């Protein structure tokens, strides 16, 4: 039997999944009506970003499972690679 994550990744070839990753840094900031969350993971130099309507407890130091897309974000005329998280779960 396939899990929900396996079905998502199979149906969306651009979607990636990462399990049991340790969160080194978790920053939350307000932007309009949303709270933008940015995670930095151990062994990765790329930020993982997602939005929520409310602030959430800090994930710093915990292990998470992430489902995400790779995308480019332009900041001050420079392009940076960012991972857009579509699903985050504590391990």
Secondary structure, DSSP 8 states (H G I E B T S, - for coil): ---HHHHHHHH-TTEEEEEEEEEEEEEEEEETTEEEEEEEETT--S-EEEEESS-----TT-EEEEEEEEEEEEETTEEEEEEEEEEEEE-
